[in-house]
């Protein structure tokens, strides 16, 4: 079951933002995230806001009507962000996630991208990404995505080992990953592969198999995330009943170190704790916007947005979401105005995860005093600290939460 949304303050029916949030919007980067909440089956580990078609019963924002609802929200977004000044900059990144976005026809995905372009304009060289289940990608779909303006496809590979995929309730055939990668490449699009490590029953040898399979496919970008057992999921219930073991920190650390070793030797540079790329041009620029604290508008059921220090989130269920946007109302369920301290703390929490690290002058006094101890503990790079930046070592990446707590005092 997806987690409950936070309460927050009410969102005005027209979605209007405080004038302070819009001040200077033309000088800030902005991206668009589109949440497509549909899946063929619900994976046992996933707590994202997703629904299978039978769960929806044909009501509200269905596969056939989702694009209409998303376009309606983008039209509302254009009105909300319109100002007396120059208005927002052109959109530099669009990321369509889910769920399984490629359950929608490519033409519908293209309609949403076109609506973004109509609302604000897509910047030259904009990055436009969609996630995809490998089983949904065909040469025809890849060509259609390219024609619709997509530049990048992120494939949910998760593992190359059948029994690991079975534990995760992933339904795709691991052999289809190579076929999907080839189709995406032939269409001229960048390829990212997403992996999960630490699945119950996954050995270190299994994880090596997945990594070596990835390297043989030569993607532009690799994401590797440690499995988190989220409350309310089927996997959490299995762990609680003792049917499968919980992930172990030491095992996940060994697997992360193996990923760093194999990927770095193959020419992939880590640029964020869980992400590696074949050079700066292959990084996920959309996610970099999150880590920098840029503006973004989240479209779709349960999607979150941030503009000028105001964060808000949409109603979760596709039915009420579709009804609100069809009536010209904001789908926002709640929002919060971030305090200066919250924004500074988030800058530390996110910025320290990046390979370039965080300027020490962005830390409070307690954080600056903690730096020497973190260097002595081997968690921060000493040479970088002398140059005025907090940069994680490999050991620091494994203990990033500890580093953040100490930097925040």
C-alpha positions as CSV (number, residue, x, y, z in Angstrom):
1,X,0.0,0.0,0.0
2,X,1.4,3.4,-0.9
3,X,2.3,5.6,2.1
4,X,-0.1,8.3,3.2
5,X,0.5,11.8,2.0
6,X,1.5,14.4,4.6
7,X,-1.2,16.7,5.8
8,X,0.2,20.2,5.0
9,X,-1.8,23.4,4.5
10,X,-4.7,23.6,2.0
11,X,-3.9,24.3,-1.6
12,X,-6.1,27.1,-3.2
13,X,-8.6,25.8,-5.7
14,X,-6.8,27.7,-8.5
15,X,-3.4,26.4,-7.3
16,X,-2.1,30.0,-6.9
17,X,1.4,30.4,-5.3
18,X,2.6,33.1,-3.0
19,X,4.2,36.0,-4.9
20,X,7.5,35.3,-3.1
21,X,7.6,31.8,-4.7
22,X,7.3,33.3,-8.2
23,X,9.8,36.1,-7.6
24,X,12.9,35.5,-9.7
25,X,11.4,32.4,-11.4
26,X,12.9,33.5,-14.8
27,X,16.4,33.1,-13.2
28,X,15.8,29.6,-11.9
29,X,16.0,26.2,-13.6
30,X,12.7,24.3,-13.9
31,X,11.9,20.7,-14.8
32,X,8.7,18.7,-15.1
33,X,8.0,15.3,-13.6
34,X,5.0,13.3,-14.9
35,X,3.7,10.4,-12.8
36,X,2.0,7.6,-14.7
37,X,0.4,5.5,-12.0
38,X,-0.4,2.3,-13.9
39,X,1.2,-1.1,-13.6
40,X,0.3,-4.5,-15.0
41,X,1.0,-6.1,-11.6
42,X,2.1,-4.6,-8.2
43,X,5.6,-5.6,-7.3
44,X,5.9,-6.9,-3.7
45,X,8.6,-4.4,-2.7
46,X,7.1,-1.3,-4.2
47,X,5.3,1.4,-2.2
48,X,5.0,3.9,-5.1
49,X,1.6,5.4,-5.9
50,X,0.6,2.8,-8.5
51,X,-2.6,0.9,-9.5
52,X,-3.4,-2.0,-11.7
53,X,-6.2,-1.6,-14.2
54,X,-8.6,-4.0,-12.3
55,X,-8.0,-2.0,-9.1
56,X,-9.3,1.2,-10.8
57,X,-12.4,-0.5,-12.2
58,X,-12.4,1.8,-15.2
59,X,-13.1,4.9,-13.2
60,X,-11.3,8.3,-13.3
61,X,-7.9,8.6,-15.0
62,X,-7.7,5.4,-16.9
63,X,-5.0,4.4,-19.5
64,X,-7.2,5.9,-22.2
65,X,-7.8,9.2,-20.4
66,X,-4.6,9.8,-18.5
67,X,-3.0,12.0,-21.2
68,X,-6.1,14.3,-21.2
69,X,-5.8,14.8,-17.4
70,X,-2.1,15.4,-17.5
71,X,-2.5,18.0,-20.3
72,X,-5.2,19.7,-18.2
73,X,-2.9,19.9,-15.2
74,X,-0.1,21.4,-17.4
75,X,-2.6,24.0,-18.7
76,X,-3.3,24.9,-15.0
77,X,0.4,24.9,-14.3
78,X,1.0,27.4,-17.1
79,X,-1.6,29.7,-15.6
80,X,-0.2,29.4,-12.0
81,X,3.4,30.2,-13.1
82,X,2.4,33.1,-15.4
83,X,3.7,36.3,-13.9
84,X,3.8,40.0,-14.8
85,X,7.6,39.5,-15.5
86,X,9.4,37.2,-18.0
87,X,7.9,34.1,-16.4
88,X,9.6,30.7,-16.1
89,X,12.6,29.8,-18.0
90,X,12.3,27.1,-20.7
91,X,12.0,23.6,-19.3
92,X,15.4,21.9,-19.3
93,X,14.2,18.4,-18.3
94,X,11.1,16.2,-18.4
95,X,11.0,12.9,-16.6
96,X,8.0,10.5,-17.1
97,X,8.0,7.9,-14.3
98,X,5.6,5.6,-12.6
99,X,4.3,3.0,-12.6
100,X,5.0,1.8,-16.1
101,X,4.7,4.9,-18.4
102,X,5.1,2.7,-21.5
103,X,1.7,1.1,-20.8
104,X,0.5,4.3,-22.4
105,X,0.6,4.6,-26.2
106,X,3.7,6.6,-27.4
107,X,1.3,9.1,-29.0
108,X,-0.1,9.9,-25.5
109,X,3.3,10.3,-24.0
110,X,4.1,12.6,-26.9
111,X,1.0,14.7,-26.3
112,X,2.2,15.3,-22.7
113,X,5.7,16.4,-23.9
114,X,4.0,18.6,-26.5
115,X,1.9,20.2,-23.7
116,X,5.1,21.0,-21.7
117,X,6.6,22.6,-24.8
118,X,3.4,24.6,-25.3
119,X,3.2,25.8,-21.7
120,X,6.8,27.0,-21.3
121,X,8.9,25.8,-24.3
122,X,11.5,23.1,-24.2
123,X,15.1,24.4,-24.0
124,X,17.4,23.5,-26.8
125,X,19.0,20.1,-26.0
126,X,16.4,19.4,-23.3
127,X,16.6,16.0,-21.7
128,X,13.3,14.1,-22.0
129,X,13.2,10.7,-20.2
130,X,10.7,8.0,-19.8
131,X,11.0,4.9,-17.6
132,X,10.0,1.6,-19.1
133,X,9.6,-2.0,-18.3
134,X,11.9,-4.0,-20.7
135,X,9.0,-6.2,-21.8
136,X,7.1,-3.2,-23.2
137,X,9.9,-1.9,-25.4
138,X,9.9,-2.8,-29.1
139,X,11.8,-1.2,-32.0
140,X,8.5,0.4,-33.1
141,X,7.9,1.9,-29.6
142,X,11.5,3.2,-29.4
143,X,11.2,4.9,-32.8
144,X,7.8,6.4,-31.7
145,X,9.3,7.8,-28.5
146,X,12.2,9.4,-30.4
147,X,9.7,11.0,-32.8
148,X,7.7,12.3,-29.8
149,X,10.8,14.1,-28.5
150,X,12.2,11.7,-26.0
151,X,16.0,11.6,-25.7
152,X,16.5,8.9,-23.0
153,X,14.9,5.7,-21.7
154,X,15.4,4.4,-18.2
155,X,14.8,0.6,-18.2
156,X,13.8,-1.1,-14.9
157,X,16.2,-4.0,-15.2
158,X,16.6,-4.6,-11.4
159,X,18.5,-7.9,-11.8
160,X,19.7,-10.3,-14.4
161,X,19.0,-13.3,-12.2
162,X,15.6,-15.0,-12.6
163,X,15.1,-16.0,-8.9
164,X,16.0,-12.5,-7.7
165,X,13.4,-11.0,-10.1
166,X,10.9,-13.6,-8.8
167,X,11.4,-12.5,-5.2
168,X,10.8,-8.9,-6.3
169,X,7.7,-10.0,-8.2
170,X,9.2,-8.5,-11.4
171,X,7.5,-10.1,-14.4
172,X,9.9,-9.2,-17.2
173,X,12.1,-11.8,-18.9
174,X,15.7,-10.8,-18.1
175,X,16.6,-11.8,-21.7
176,X,14.4,-9.0,-23.0
177,X,16.7,-6.4,-21.4
178,X,19.3,-6.7,-24.2
179,X,16.5,-6.6,-26.8
180,X,15.1,-3.4,-25.3
181,X,18.6,-1.8,-25.0
182,X,19.2,-2.5,-28.7
183,X,15.9,-1.1,-29.7
184,X,16.4,2.1,-27.7
185,X,20.0,2.6,-29.1
186,X,18.9,2.0,-32.7
187,X,16.3,4.8,-32.2
188,X,19.1,7.1,-31.2
189,X,18.2,7.5,-27.6
190,X,20.3,7.3,-24.5
191,X,19.9,4.2,-22.2
192,X,19.9,4.0,-18.5
193,X,19.6,0.7,-16.6
194,X,18.2,0.6,-13.0
195,X,19.3,-2.0,-10.6
196,X,18.3,-3.1,-7.1
197,X,20.7,-4.9,-4.7
198,X,20.1,-6.6,-1.4
199,X,17.1,-8.7,-2.4
200,X,16.5,-11.6,0.1
201,X,18.3,-14.6,-1.3
202,X,20.5,-12.6,-3.6
203,X,24.1,-13.8,-3.3
204,X,27.2,-11.7,-4.0
205,X,27.7,-13.9,-7.1
206,X,24.2,-13.1,-8.2
207,X,24.9,-9.4,-7.9
208,X,28.1,-9.7,-9.8
209,X,26.1,-11.5,-12.6
210,X,23.8,-8.5,-12.8
211,X,26.6,-6.0,-12.9
212,X,28.5,-7.9,-15.5
213,X,25.4,-8.2,-17.6
214,X,24.9,-4.5,-17.4
215,X,28.5,-3.8,-18.4
216,X,28.1,-6.1,-21.5
217,X,25.1,-4.0,-22.6
218,X,27.2,-0.7,-22.3
219,X,24.4,1.6,-21.2
220,X,25.1,5.4,-20.9
221,X,24.0,5.4,-17.3
222,X,23.5,3.0,-14.4
223,X,21.5,3.5,-11.2
224,X,21.9,1.0,-8.3
225,X,19.7,1.3,-5.2
226,X,19.8,-0.8,-2.0
227,X,16.5,-2.5,-1.4
228,X,14.4,-0.9,1.3
229,X,11.7,-2.9,2.9
230,X,8.8,-0.4,3.0
231,X,6.0,-0.8,5.5
232,X,2.7,-1.8,4.0
233,X,4.3,-3.8,1.1
234,X,3.9,-7.5,0.5
235,X,7.6,-7.9,1.0
236,X,7.4,-6.3,4.5
237,X,4.7,-8.8,5.4
238,X,6.9,-11.6,4.2
239,X,9.9,-10.4,6.3
240,X,7.7,-9.9,9.3
241,X,6.4,-13.5,9.1
242,X,9.9,-14.8,8.7
243,X,9.3,-16.1,5.2
244,X,12.3,-14.2,3.8
245,X,15.2,-12.6,5.6
246,X,15.5,-8.8,5.9
247,X,18.3,-7.1,3.9
248,X,21.6,-6.9,5.9
249,X,23.7,-3.7,6.0
250,X,27.0,-5.6,5.7
251,X,25.7,-7.5,2.6
252,X,24.5,-4.3,1.0
253,X,27.8,-2.6,1.7
254,X,29.7,-5.4,0.0
255,X,27.4,-5.2,-3.0
256,X,27.8,-1.4,-3.2
257,X,31.6,-1.7,-3.1
258,X,31.5,-4.4,-5.9
259,X,29.3,-2.0,-8.0
260,X,31.7,0.9,-7.5
261,X,34.7,-1.4,-8.4
262,X,33.3,-2.9,-11.5
263,X,31.6,0.2,-12.8
264,X,34.5,2.5,-12.2
265,X,36.9,0.1,-13.9
266,X,34.6,0.1,-16.9
267,X,34.7,3.9,-17.2
268,X,31.6,4.9,-15.3
269,X,32.0,7.8,-12.9
270,X,29.8,8.1,-9.8
271,X,28.2,11.5,-9.6
272,X,25.6,10.8,-6.9
273,X,25.7,8.0,-4.4
274,X,23.5,5.6,-6.3
275,X,24.2,6.8,-9.9
276,X,27.0,6.3,-12.4
277,X,27.4,7.7,-15.9
278,X,29.8,7.5,-18.9
279,X,30.8,11.2,-18.6
280,X,28.9,14.3,-17.6
281,X,26.8,14.2,-20.8
282,X,25.2,10.9,-19.7
283,X,24.1,12.1,-16.2
284,X,20.4,12.3,-15.5
285,X,20.1,16.1,-15.5
286,X,16.5,15.9,-14.2
287,X,17.6,14.2,-11.0
288,X,20.4,16.6,-10.6
289,X,17.8,19.3,-10.5
290,X,16.2,17.6,-7.4
291,X,19.6,17.4,-5.7
292,X,20.3,21.1,-6.4
293,X,16.9,22.2,-5.1
294,X,15.7,23.5,-8.4
295,X,12.0,24.2,-9.3
296,X,9.9,21.4,-10.7
297,X,6.3,20.8,-11.4
298,X,5.0,17.3,-10.7
299,X,2.1,16.2,-12.9
300,X,-0.2,13.3,-12.1
301,X,-1.8,11.5,-9.1
302,X,0.4,11.8,-5.9
303,X,3.1,13.8,-7.8
304,X,5.1,16.3,-5.7
305,X,6.2,19.7,-6.8
306,X,8.5,22.5,-5.6
307,X,8.6,26.1,-6.7
308,X,10.4,28.9,-4.9
309,X,10.4,27.2,-1.5
310,X,6.8,26.0,-1.7
311,X,6.3,22.2,-1.8
312,X,3.0,20.6,-2.6
313,X,1.6,17.2,-3.5
314,X,-1.4,16.0,-5.5
315,X,-4.2,13.8,-4.4
316,X,-3.2,10.2,-4.8
317,X,-6.0,8.4,-6.5
318,X,-6.5,8.7,-10.2
319,X,-10.2,9.2,-9.9
320,X,-10.3,12.4,-7.8
321,X,-7.2,13.6,-9.6
322,X,-8.9,13.4,-13.0
323,X,-12.1,15.0,-11.7
324,X,-10.3,18.0,-10.2
325,X,-8.2,18.8,-13.3
326,X,-11.2,18.3,-15.6
327,X,-13.0,21.0,-13.5
328,X,-10.1,23.3,-13.8
329,X,-9.2,23.0,-10.2
330,X,-5.8,22.2,-8.7
331,X,-5.3,18.6,-7.8
332,X,-3.1,19.6,-4.9
333,X,-3.9,17.8,-1.6
334,X,-1.7,19.9,0.6
335,X,1.4,22.1,0.7
336,X,4.1,23.6,2.9
337,X,6.1,26.7,2.8
338,X,9.7,25.7,3.6
339,X,11.5,27.7,6.2
340,X,15.0,29.0,5.5
341,X,16.4,26.4,7.9
342,X,14.5,23.6,6.1
343,X,15.9,24.7,2.8
344,X,19.4,24.9,4.2
345,X,19.2,21.5,5.8
346,X,17.9,19.9,2.6
347,X,20.7,21.5,0.7
348,X,23.1,19.7,3.0
349,X,21.3,16.4,2.9
350,X,21.1,16.3,-0.9
351,X,24.3,18.2,-1.8
352,X,26.6,16.0,0.2
353,X,25.4,13.0,-1.9
354,X,27.0,14.5,-5.0
355,X,30.5,13.7,-6.2
356,X,31.4,17.4,-6.2
357,X,30.3,17.6,-2.6
358,X,29.1,20.6,-0.7
359,X,30.9,24.0,0.0
360,X,31.8,24.1,3.6
361,X,30.5,27.7,3.9
362,X,27.0,26.2,3.4
363,X,27.3,24.4,6.7
364,X,26.3,25.8,10.1
365,X,28.9,26.3,12.8
366,X,28.3,22.8,14.3
367,X,28.7,21.2,10.8
368,X,31.9,23.0,10.1
369,X,33.3,21.9,13.4
370,X,32.4,18.3,12.6
371,X,34.4,18.2,9.4
372,X,37.8,17.5,10.9
373,X,36.4,14.5,12.8
374,X,34.7,13.1,9.7
375,X,38.0,13.4,7.8
376,X,39.8,11.6,10.6
377,X,37.1,8.9,10.5
378,X,37.7,8.4,6.7
379,X,34.2,9.6,5.8
380,X,35.1,12.9,4.1
381,X,38.0,13.5,1.7
382,X,40.7,15.4,3.5
383,X,42.2,17.1,0.4
384,X,38.7,18.3,-0.7
385,X,38.1,19.6,2.9
386,X,41.3,21.7,2.7
387,X,39.9,23.1,-0.6
388,X,36.7,24.1,1.1
389,X,34.3,21.2,0.2
390,X,32.7,18.3,2.0
391,X,33.2,15.3,-0.4
392,X,32.3,11.8,0.6
393,X,34.9,9.0,0.5
394,X,33.8,5.5,-0.6
395,X,33.4,4.7,3.1
396,X,31.5,7.9,3.5
397,X,29.1,6.9,0.8
398,X,28.3,3.8,2.7
399,X,27.6,5.8,5.9
400,X,26.1,8.9,4.2
401,X,23.3,9.2,6.7
402,X,25.8,9.4,9.6
403,X,27.7,12.1,7.7
404,X,24.6,14.1,7.1
405,X,23.5,14.0,10.8
406,X,26.9,15.2,11.9
407,X,27.1,18.0,9.3
408,X,23.6,19.1,10.4
409,X,24.8,19.2,14.0
